[in-house]
Amino acid sequence: MQVFATRPVRSPAAIDTGVKMLTKLHADGIPPAHALRIARCLREFIIGHALAIAMTKPGAERRSRKPRPDSPDYNLLAEAADTTTLDDHFEPGLTAILHGFQHSAD
């Protein structure tokens, strides 16, 4: 995982994917520099999310310091953690990013 997280991907397939993304965005009227900003933001959001899930899931229950519901230290953060999952913010976050870029292009 560390190699993946610390080395840029510059393979022919990665470059081809980047060109295709920018070409599609450019076809929708988005200038290349702005399209690259969108692509970078999406890439970093997706990779960051994948790394967070990969690093958190294995052994998370053992490492958790979250107070139990019957503890006097139980707080709003612990309550929120009990009612959410590790990945339930991905889709709303992605939607917010895409809507933000849509409005920033105006």
N, C-alpha and C positions, 0 to 999 in steps of 0.2 A: 504494500500500500504506500509506503514512504516514497518509493521510486516514482510511482504514478503521480503522487502529489507534488513532487519537486522537480519534475522534468517536463518541459514543454513538448507537445506532440507536433512534430513537423514532418510527418510522413506524407508521401504523395496522396494517400487516401484522405488524410486530415486536411491538406491544402485543397484538394478537390471538393471536399464537403464545404469548406469555407467559401470557395468561389461560388458554389451552387447556392449557398445561403444568401450571399451578397447579390447574386444575379437575380434571385427571386424577389428580394426586397427592393432592388433597383427597378425591377419591372413594375413594382407597385408605386414607383415615384419617390422612393427614399434614396437620397444621395449616398454614394458609397461610404463616405466617412461616418455618416449617421448609422448606416446599415452595419458597419463594423462595430460601432459602439453597442448596438443592440445584440449582435452575435456574441460579443465578449461578455456582456452582462448576463445573457442567457447561459453561456458556457460556465461562467463562474458560479452562478446560482445553482445550476444542475450538478456540477462537480462538487461544490461545497456541500450540497444536500446529500449527495451520495457518500461523501467522506464522513459526514456527521452520522449518518445511519450506520455505516460500516464500523465506525469507531465506538458507537454507543451501544448497539444491540448486544454484542457478545459480553455476557456477564454484567449487564446493566443493573439487574436486581441486586446482585451481590455488592456492587459499588455504591449504590444509592445511599445518600445521607438524608433523604427526604423523611421528615417526621411522619409518623403514623397518624391516621385520623383521630385516634384516641389520646394523642399526646397534646400537652398544653402548648407545644411549639408548632403545632399544625397551623399553617398560615395560608394566605391566598395563593402563593406560588405552588405550594404542595397540593392544594385543592385543584388548581388548574392542571397540574401535572397528572393528577388522578383522573381527570376527565378529558384528556387529550391523548393522542398517540404521537410517536416520534415523527410520523410523516404526514399527519393530517393538515399541515400548513403548506405543503408543497404546491398543491393546485391553486389555492387562493393567492399564494405568493407569486406564482408564475402569472396568474391573471392580472394581478396588480402591476407587475413589471411591464407586461405587454400593454396594458391600458395606459400606463405612465408614458411609455415610449410613443404610443399613438397620439397622446395629447401634446407631447413635447415636439412632435413633428409639425404641428399646426403653426 
